[in-house]
Amino acid sequence: MSMESDLSTLLKTVCPRTFPDVADIGTAPPFIAWQLLGGESLRALDNTALDKRNSYVQVSVYSLTRAESLAKIRAAEEAMCASHAFTCTPMGEPLATYEPDTKLYGAIQRFSIWAAR
């Protein structure tokens, strides 16, 4: 499996409504959306690709309450850091947000993930 499919499968254990990039319009909260934000591009001294790839991933949780959003992002962090499919390191604490158009509370956190190429 790819890192992306492993991540999606893992996040669905935290919240079944998990989507790459953006949730479908009308998705009932809570839901998770995750995006790739680039990452470290490493090469060996002879410029060949290594057997691992690094990705920066942003995970966003949206819910009807701030408490639920924070609880779900914390559960996502625990699950991702405990994963045997890849190595995950949080890149800081969650950012709390509120979307006035949808009246949803969000929790957003970035991670660095190393996985097989």
C-alpha positions, -999 to 999 in steps of 0.1 A, spaced: 0 0 0 11 36 -5 15 60 24 -16 79 12 -38 48 13 -23 37 47 -30 72 61 -65 72 48 -73 38 62 -58 48 96 -76 81 99 -109 63 91 -105 44 124 -106 78 141 -135 92 119 -152 72 92 -158 104 72 -122 110 61 -112 125 27 -80 134 9 -78 172 2 -114 183 9 -147 168 22 -176 164 -1 -202 192 1 -228 185 26 -207 160 46 -221 157 81 -196 165 109 -174 154 123 -151 147 94 -114 147 86 -97 161 55 -59 157 49 -36 173 24 0 167 13 22 198 18 54 188 2 83 174 22 120 168 23 134 156 -10 165 135 -2 189 119 -25 220 98 -20 255 112 -29 252 97 -64 218 114 -68 198 82 -67 165 80 -49 165 66 -14 141 38 -3 121 63 18 100 93 10 91 122 33 58 140 32 44 169 52 8 162 59 -19 186 72 -48 169 90 -79 190 96 -108 179 117 -142 197 116 -170 193 141 -199 210 158 -179 216 190 -143 227 197 -139 200 222 -148 172 197 -125 187 171 -96 187 196 -104 152 208 -104 138 173 -72 156 162 -55 142 194 -68 107 185 -55 111 150 -21 122 163 -19 91 186 -30 67 158 -5 82 133 24 82 157 17 46 167 14 34 131 37 6 119 30 15 82 51 47 84 70 69 108 52 100 119 63 131 139 40 160 148 53 193 136 37 213 164 4 214 184 -30 217 168 -44 251 156 -80 258 166 -103 275 141 -139 283 135 -156 285 101 -184 310 103 -199 300 69 -204 264 80 -205 271 118 -180 243 123 -151 242 147 -118 230 134 -85 216 147 -56 215 122 -22 199 128 8 192 106 29 161 106 61 148 90 58 113 76 85 89 64 73 60 44 85 35 18 90 50 -16 
